[in-house]
Amino acid sequence: MTKADPARIARHLDELGAIGADPAGGFSRMVYSQTERQAHRRFRDWLEEYGLTTSTDAVGNSFGVLPGSEDLPALASGSHLDSVYQGGNFDGAAGVVAAVEIARVLAAGGGLRHPLKIIAFAGEEGARFGAPCIGSRLLTGAFTEDTLRQLADRDRITAWSAAREVGLHPEDATEARWDPADIACFVEVHIEQGRVLEARGRQLGVVHTIGGSTRVELTFEGRADHSGATPMWLRRDALVAAAEFITAVERRAQRHATTVATVGTLQVQPGSLTTVPGRVVLGLDVRDIDSERQRELTESLLDDALRIASGREIHITARQLSDQSPIVLHGTVQNVLAAAATRQGYSFISMASGASHDAGHVAKQIPTGMVFVPCRDGISHSPEEHAEPAHIAQAVDVVVDAFRDIDAGAEV
């Protein structure tokens, strides 16, 4: 029986690594950019080489289909090819390459009764437009053409315009919605993006919950004054207010073991060494596997921001960028994956994901599972991000085994 080939996985990752290298370091394959589209074309080329029929929908999701011997709903796997700014070459890409290898292994074995659908989602990262999982949310109907018209990047280019610019057809977004009845099960392979698997000495993780995320943009409006001529007691420094808020974010998030909160973007205006900052725009990301605590912390932090701004005579506004609840993945799929890992002889643990994934949105409509592979030192969203091809191959073997089990009648 054909097994996953680590050397082939490494080669495919190297090919992706030649696309979107950022001169400042790492990779910047942003959603609806030419580099993201180039990666999608390479994805389709691989699948066509292995005998699959490929396509790309109106909003940039790409697919490969291996027909089944019977008229059944498809078994599906995939991930994303976009990155954060100056990110690594494994977040998302490892899962896409794993899905391609799943297709190769199953095609070499003569296929299944069920069709196999391999997916490269568009725009999983929220780095460019603030909202994550754009492609999967369009597929499931959570996002619409209007959403694409509303989302804008830091250059005020809308997602709709950016999609048009790279040859897609966001005006036909409704046509991209899939029928959930056409998919029997979806499994996403992904790097862990943390250190739990390394710390526990386990080869794989079977994910039970994907954490939720609330993202907010806050604007602190003070007054830009001369840094030499304005005494401290007369200042309305927007950056000092923002800094006080950032420490409040850290302090509150540390109170709960499963909570994380991050201020990851900061725009200071006018950005002059000799001018008191008059305006600061920052991005807040609050995550938890507890939905209630996620929203309560966000509200508490907004109260903190208002209190801090008021005390410093700073005007503040807030705009929600996105809000996703935690998702508990399907127990039946977890059981099938755990049984497959046991048969393959790989050690694993059941674990939560603090990061959001396309699988979380697919899970709202379709039985869904995730398999994590270790990443070196837990580093992710960084040029130093790395996962061993041999570990990715182990995840492929598990998913192939699980798909064969489902094809033989295992319940999901």
Buried (B, 14 or more C-beta within 10 A) or exposed (E): EEBBBBEBBBEBBEBBBEBBBBEEEBBBBBBBBBBBBBBBEBBBEBBEEBBBEBEBBBBBBBBBBBBBEEEBBBBBBBBBBBBBBBBBBBBBBBBBBBBBBBBBBBBEEEBBBBBBBBBBBBBBBBBBBBBBBBBBBBBBBBBBBEBBBBBBBEEEBBBBBBBBEBEBBBBEBEEBBBEBEEBBBBBBBBBBBBBBBBEBEBBBBBBBBBBBBBBBBBBBBBBBBEBEEBEEEEBBBBBBBBBBBBEBBEEBBEEBEBBBBBBEBEBBBEEEEEBBBBBBBBBBBBBBBBBEBBBBBBEEBBEBBBBBBEEBEBBBEBEEBBBBBBBBBBEBBBBBBBBBBEEBEBEBBEBBBBBBBBBBBBBBBBBBBBBBBBBBEBBBBBBEBBBBBBBBBBBBBBBBBBBBBBBEEBEB
